[in-house]
Amino acid sequence: MKTPNSTLAWQYFQDHQDQAIEKLSQLVRFPTISAEYHNRQAAFQQCAAWLREEMECIGLQNAEVISLRDAPPFIYGEWKGTDPKAFTLLIYGHYDVVPVDSSDQWETPPFQPKIVGDRIYGRGASDNKGQFWAVLCAIEAWLQSSSSSPINLKVLLEGEEEALSAHLPTFLQENRQRLSCNGILIADMDALHPQVPLIMYGTRGNCSLEVSLRGPSHELHSGTYGGGVENPLNVLVRLLASIQDGKSRRILVPGFYDAVHPMSEREQAFLADLPVTEEMGLAITGAPALAGEEGYPLKARISARPTFEVHGVCGGYCGEGIKTVIPASVRAKLSFRLVPDQDPLIIGRLVEDFLRQQAPPTVTMEVILRGKAYPASVDLDAPIIKAGQHAIQRGFSAPPRFVRGGGSIPILNVLQETVHPQILLTGFGLPQDNAHSTNESYSLSQFRSGVRSTIYLFEELVSISS
């Protein structure tokens, strides 16, 4: 048996990369839209079976599909052929994807992947199938090039991440022993640029609310009743506008900032090192001008500061022409991104109290918490973070920058509390991948660098004993 080393593993991948890309195309073909799971259960079962078979083919042991009632199946595999004292790495990924929305706006059918130049197009190509596939290819390269691995490996794939991983906490609790490890790898984010890879050391939390107002018992003619009956849509607009100062963009809910603390000197240094500019923001978003909280640069506003957004307002008439009615009921969907120490349950109560104090007696109000995620942070001095930093530099030929993510990843807290607190969160996507949008794609150059970085990560973790 050959002694495991990164040179042999990387050579194996290079010799087999065409097959790896073809299998990625096969993986993208499965329409595993978790928001439509009950209508697509067959696709989930087929994808899970395919992944289990691939785990066996690359050399993982005990590969199995684990089914839960009314939930997409989990897929699990492991390789525990190394000394029990060696580092055990748990790899998490998700094989579900978001809806395709308007398929007629796709240049290629979303579940008929096509390679154009150096990119593979298809829903899920980047988020997250292509990224976890790079990690599985690195595992294959280690195991097939030497029949061994320098560390113990465990792989867990779920099919519900885009639907807030409703069944993951229960699964983790029931499988704590099986999933025990010394650290976790998640490859599910974008780099800024091929030469600017990232390691995420935290994410913002989220408090998602739905606010509903009801006025008259049915729609009314605004000419007959306007001025005498409250229009709940007028009230809703006033209430939403009251949440945020129009100039400074500060959130005006009393107590909202009580748990918000200044960034540490270390975080400020990370932020200063991040090559994100206002010009870059304009170019990426296509917005006529940027906005946000006064007194903070763009890179702080999108990662280190709390925010308020209105995602949709429903009610009244929005069809062609004019229909002059006073709607009977209206609703709005809101979210607040939260920074460390802000609790989504507390924020939800504060916002509800604020709105109720202002709502007139001419309407009734209901506020529902539709989703929550706690801010997450990782220990920057953890061994897996140090190993990841070195591996990514070797794999991308560029040092990774450290960033606090602007989005929310609820599974981070769940994994930290249930399995292990040390998580290396990185990724091989790029902003131009259009994840969650039309014409999603994935750079094959990034895919190759991701495989190489993961191979080096396994090697870097050899020196860390359990």
C-alpha positions in Angstrom: 0.0 0.0 0.0 1.3 3.4 -0.9 1.9 6.0 1.8 -0.8 8.6 1.6 0.4 12.0 0.4 -1.1 15.1 -1.3 1.0 14.7 -4.4 -0.4 11.3 -5.2 -3.9 12.4 -4.4 -3.7 15.5 -6.6 -2.3 13.6 -9.5 -5.1 11.0 -9.1 -7.7 13.8 -9.4 -6.0 15.4 -12.4 -6.1 12.0 -14.1 -9.8 11.6 -13.4 -11.1 15.1 -13.5 -13.2 14.6 -16.6 -15.1 11.8 -15.0 -15.5 13.9 -11.9 -17.1 16.8 -13.9 -19.4 14.3 -15.7 -20.6 13.0 -12.4 -21.2 16.5 -11.2 -23.4 17.0 -14.3 -25.3 13.9 -13.3 -25.8 15.2 -9.7 -27.1 18.6 -11.0 -29.8 16.8 -13.1 -31.8 15.7 -10.0 -34.5 18.4 -9.4 -34.2 18.3 -5.6 -36.1 21.4 -4.8 -36.8 21.2 -1.0 -39.6 23.8 -1.2 -41.4 21.4 -3.4 -40.3 18.2 -1.6 -43.8 16.6 -1.4 -44.2 16.8 -5.1 -40.6 15.7 -5.9 -40.1 12.8 -3.4 -39.0 10.5 -6.2 -36.2 12.9 -7.3 -34.9 13.1 -3.7 -34.9 9.3 -3.3 -33.1 8.9 -6.6 -30.5 11.5 -5.8 -30.0 10.0 -2.3 -29.5 6.6 -3.8 -27.1 8.0 -6.4 -25.0 9.7 -3.7 -24.9 6.6 -1.5 -23.6 4.6 -4.4 -21.0 7.3 -5.2 -19.8 7.3 -1.6 -19.2 3.5 -1.9 -17.4 3.9 -5.2 -15.0 6.5 -3.8 -14.1 4.2 -0.9 -16.3 5.4 2.0 -17.6 2.7 4.4 -21.0 2.2 5.8 -22.7 4.4 3.2 -26.4 4.5 3.7 -29.5 6.5 3.0 -31.3 7.4 6.3 -35.0 8.2 5.9 -37.1 10.2 8.2 -40.9 10.5 8.1 -42.0 13.5 5.9 -38.5 14.6 5.3 -35.9 14.3 2.6 -33.4 11.5 3.3 -30.0 12.0 4.8 -27.0 10.3 3.3 -24.1 9.2 5.5 -20.7 7.6 4.9 -17.4 7.3 6.7 -13.8 6.1 6.6 -12.4 5.1 9.9 -9.3 3.2 8.8 -6.8 5.5 10.4 -5.6 5.3 14.0 -8.5 6.2 16.4 -6.3 9.0 17.8 -6.0 10.6 14.4 -8.2 13.7 13.6 -11.8 12.9 12.7 -13.3 15.4 10.3 -17.1 15.6 9.7 -18.0 17.0 6.3 -21.5 18.6 6.0 -23.2 19.5 2.7 -26.7 19.7 1.3 -28.1 18.3 -2.0 -31.3 20.3 -2.1 -31.7 23.4 -4.1 -34.0 26.5 -4.2 -36.8 26.8 -6.8 -35.9 27.8 -10.3 -38.6 30.6 -10.4 -39.0 31.6 -14.0 -37.5 28.8 -16.0 -38.1 30.7 -19.3 -35.5 33.2 -18.1 -32.8 30.6 -18.0 -30.5 30.4 -21.0 -30.2 26.7 -20.4 -32.8 24.4 -18.7 -32.0 24.5 -15.0 -31.8 20.7 -14.6 -30.1 20.0 -17.9 -26.6 21.1 -17.0 -24.4 22.5 -19.7 -20.8 23.3 -19.8 -20.0 26.7 -21.5 -16.3 27.6 -21.4 -15.1 27.1 -17.9 -18.5 27.0 -16.3 -21.2 24.4 -15.6 -24.7 25.8 -15.7 -27.6 24.4 -13.7 -29.6 24.9 -10.5 -27.5 23.7 -7.6 -24.2 23.7 -9.6 -22.7 26.1 -7.1 -25.1 25.9 -4.1 -24.3 23.4 -2.9 -23.8 20.3 -5.1 -20.7 21.5 -6.9 -19.0 22.6 -3.7 -19.6 19.4 -1.6 -18.8 17.4 -4.7 -15.3 19.0 -4.7 -14.8 17.7 -1.2 -16.0 14.2 -2.1 -13.6 14.2 -5.1 -10.8 15.1 -2.7 -11.8 12.1 -0.5 -11.8 9.8 -3.6 -8.3 11.1 -4.6 -6.9 10.2 -1.1 -8.5 6.8 -0.9 -8.0 5.7 -4.5 -4.4 6.9 -4.8 -3.2 5.1 -1.7 -6.1 3.0 -0.3 -5.9 5.1 2.8 -6.5 8.6 4.3 -4.3 10.5 6.7 -7.4 11.3 8.9 -10.7 9.7 9.7 -13.6 11.0 7.7 -17.4 11.3 8.1 -19.7 12.7 5.5 -23.3 13.9 6.2 -25.5 15.3 3.4 -29.0 16.6 3.9 -31.8 17.5 1.6 -33.5 20.3 3.5 -31.0 23.1 4.1 -32.8 25.5 1.8 -36.0 24.8 3.8 -34.3 25.7 7.1 -33.2 22.2 8.0 -36.3 21.5 10.0 -35.4 17.8 10.7 -31.6 18.3 11.2 -31.7 19.0 15.0 -33.5 15.8 15.7 -31.3 13.8 13.4 -28.1 15.2 15.1 -29.4 14.5 18.6 -30.2 10.9 17.6 -26.9 10.3 16.0 -24.5 12.2 18.2 -22.2 9.3 18.8 -22.1 8.3 15.1 -21.2 11.9 14.2 -18.6 12.5 16.9 -15.6 14.3 15.5 -12.8 16.8 16.2 -14.0 19.4 13.8 -16.4 20.1 10.9 -15.9 21.3 7.4 -18.6 23.1 5.4 -17.9 24.3 1.9 -20.9 26.4 1.1 -20.0 30.0 0.4 -18.5 32.3 -2.2 -15.0 33.6 -2.5 -14.7 37.3 -3.5 -12.4 36.4 -6.4 -10.3 33.4 -7.5 -7.4 35.1 -5.8 -9.4 36.2 -2.8 -10.6 33.0 -1.0 -12.5 33.4 2.2 -12.9 31.8 5.6 -16.1 32.8 7.4 -15.7 33.2 11.1 -19.3 34.1 11.9 -22.7 34.8 10.4 -25.5 37.1 11.2 -28.7 35.9 12.8 -32.2 36.5 11.5 -35.6 37.4 12.8 -38.3 36.9 10.1 -41.7 38.3 10.8 -45.1 38.5 9.1 -47.3 41.4 10.0 -51.0 41.2 9.1 -53.6 44.0 9.4 -57.3 43.7 9.0 -59.7 46.6 8.5 -63.3 46.2 7.1 -64.8 42.8 6.8 -64.7 43.0 3.0 -63.3 45.2 0.2 -64.9 48.6 0.0 -65.4 51.2 -2.7 -62.9 53.9 -1.9 -65.2 56.6 -3.4 -68.0 55.6 -1.1 -66.1 54.8 2.1 -62.7 56.5 1.6 -62.1 59.0 4.4 -64.5 57.2 6.7 -63.0 53.7 7.0 -59.3 53.1 7.7 -57.4 51.7 4.8 -55.2 48.9 6.3 -52.7 49.3 3.5 -52.1 52.9 4.4 -51.6 51.9 8.0 -49.2 49.2 7.0 -47.1 51.6 5.0 -46.9 54.1 7.8 -45.9 51.3 10.3 -43.2 49.9 8.1 -41.8 53.4 7.5 -41.6 54.0 11.2 -39.2 51.2 11.8 -36.2 52.9 10.2 -35.0 56.4 10.0 -35.1 57.5 6.4 -31.8 59.3 6.4 -29.5 57.5 8.8 -31.0 54.1 8.2 -30.9 53.5 11.9 -33.6 51.1 13.3 -35.9 53.1 15.6 -37.3 50.2 17.6 -36.5 50.9 21.3 -33.9 48.5 22.7 -33.0 47.1 19.3 -29.3 48.0 19.6 -28.9 47.2 23.3 -26.9 44.0 22.6 -24.9 45.4 19.7 -21.2 45.8 20.6 -18.4 47.5 18.7 -16.2 45.2 16.7 -13.0 44.0 18.3 -9.6 45.2 17.1 -9.0 41.8 15.5 -12.3 42.0 13.6 -11.6 45.6 12.5 -8.2 44.4 11.1 -10.0 41.6 9.2 -12.5 44.1 7.8 -9.7 46.5 6.8 -8.0 43.7 5.0 -11.1 42.8 3.0 -10.9 44.2 -0.6 -14.5 45.2 -0.8 -15.2 48.7 -2.2 -18.3 50.8 -2.9 -17.4 50.6 -6.6 -17.4 46.8 -6.4 -20.8 46.9 -4.7 -22.3 49.0 -7.5 -20.8 46.8 -10.2 -22.1 43.5 -8.6 -25.6 44.8 -7.7 -26.3 47.0 -10.6 -28.0 49.5 -8.2 -28.0 53.2 -9.1 -26.5 54.0 -5.8 -25.7 52.2 -2.5 -27.5 52.8 0.8 -27.3 51.6 4.4 -26.5 52.8 7.9 -24.6 56.0 8.0 -21.1 56.0 9.4 -20.1 52.6 8.2 -18.3 51.4 5.0 -20.1 49.0 2.7 -18.2 46.0 3.9 -19.3 46.7 7.5 -22.9 47.4 6.6 -23.2 44.0 4.8 -21.6 41.9 7.5 -21.1 43.5 10.9 -24.2 45.7 11.4 -27.8 44.7 11.9 -30.3 45.4 9.2 -34.0 45.7 8.4 -35.6 44.7 5.1 -39.1 44.4 3.8 -39.4 41.4 1.5 -43.0 41.7 0.3 -46.2 43.6 0.8 -49.4 41.8 -0.1 -52.9 43.3 -0.3 -55.1 45.6 -2.4 -55.1 45.5 -6.2 -51.9 45.2 -8.3 -53.3 44.0 -11.6 -53.6 46.0 -14.9 -55.3 49.3 -14.7 -57.0 50.7 -11.6 -59.3 49.2 -9.1 -60.2 51.7 -6.5 -60.8 49.6 -3.4 -60.0 49.7 0.3 -58.6 46.3 1.0 -60.0 44.2 3.8 -56.6 42.8 4.9 -52.9 43.3 4.1 -49.7 41.7 5.2 -45.9 42.3 4.9 -42.9 40.0 5.3 -40.0 41.5 7.2 -36.6 40.4 8.4 -33.9 41.7 10.7 -30.3 40.5 10.3 -28.7 40.3 13.7 -25.1 40.6 15.0 -23.5 38.7 17.9 -25.5 38.8 21.2 -28.7 39.8 19.6 -31.5 37.3 20.3 -34.1 36.8 17.5 -36.8 36.1 20.0 -36.1 39.3 21.9 -35.9 41.3 18.7 -39.2 39.8 17.5 -41.0 40.9 20.8 -39.4 44.4 20.6 -40.6 44.9 17.1 -44.1 43.6 17.8 -44.4 45.9 20.9 -43.2 48.9 18.8 -45.8 48.2 16.1 -48.7 47.6 18.4 -48.0 50.9 20.3 -48.4 52.8 17.0 -51.2 50.8 15.3 -54.5 52.7 15.5 -57.7 51.0 16.9 -59.2 51.1 13.4 -57.3 47.9 12.4 -56.5 44.6 14.1 -52.9 43.3 13.9 -51.3 39.9 14.0 -47.5 39.5 14.1 -46.1 36.0 13.5 -42.5 34.9 13.9 -41.9 33.0 10.6 -38.2 32.1 11.2 -35.3 32.7 13.4 -31.6 32.1 13.4 -29.0 33.0 16.1 -25.8 34.8 15.2 -22.9 32.3 15.1 -19.2 32.7 15.7 -16.3 30.3 15.6 -13.0 30.2 17.5 -10.5 31.8 15.1 -7.6 30.0 17.0 -9.1 26.6 16.6 -6.8 24.0 15.0 -9.1 23.3 12.1 -9.2 27.1 11.3 -5.4 27.2 11.3 -5.2 24.1 9.1 -7.8 25.5 6.8 -5.9 28.8 6.4 -2.7 26.9 5.4 -4.6 24.5 3.1 -6.5 27.2 1.2 -3.3 29.3 0.7 -1.7 26.2 -0.8 -4.7 25.3 -2.9 -5.5 28.7 -4.3 -2.0 30.2 -4.2 -3.5 33.1 -2.3 -4.0 33.7 1.4 -7.6 33.5 2.6 -9.3 36.6 4.1 -11.4 36.3 7.2 -15.0 37.6 7.0 -18.2 37.7 9.0 -20.9 36.6 6.7 -23.9 38.8 6.2 -26.3 35.9 5.7 -27.7 33.5 8.3 -26.9 29.8 8.6 -29.1 28.3 11.3 -27.3 24.9 11.1 -24.1 26.4 12.5 -25.5 26.8 16.0 -27.1 23.4 15.8 -23.9 21.7 14.7 -21.9 23.6 17.3 -24.2 22.7 20.2 -24.8 19.1 19.2 -21.7 17.8 17.4 -18.6 20.1 17.7 -18.0 23.8 18.2 -15.1 24.1 15.8 -16.3 24.6 12.2 -14.3 25.6 9.1 -16.7 27.4 6.9 -15.3 28.2 3.5 -16.3 27.7 -0.1 -15.4 27.6 -3.7 -18.1 29.6 -5.3 -17.9 33.1 -6.8 -20.3 36.1 -6.8 -21.0 35.6 -10.5 -22.3 32.1 -9.8 -25.8 33.5 -9.4 -26.7 31.1 -6.6 -30.4 31.3 -5.8 -30.9 33.3 -9.1 -31.5 32.4 -12.7 -28.7 30.9 -14.8 -26.8 29.6 -11.7 -23.4 28.3 -12.7 -20.1 27.1 -11.1 -16.5 27.8 -12.2 -14.7 24.6 -13.0 -11.4 26.4 -12.1 -12.8 27.0 -8.7 -13.9 23.4 -8.5 -10.4 22.2 -9.2 -8.9 24.6 -6.6 -11.5 23.5 -4.1 -10.5 19.8 -4.6 -6.8 20.7 -4.2 -7.4 22.8 -1.1 -9.4 20.0 0.5 -6.6 17.5 -0.3 -4.2 19.9 1.5 -6.6 20.3 4.4 -6.5 16.5 5.0 -2.8 16.7 5.0 -2.7 19.7 7.3 -5.0 17.9 9.8 -2.6 15.0 10.2 -0.5 16.8 12.8 -3.6 17.4 15.0 -4.3 14.5 17.2 -7.6 13.9 18.9 
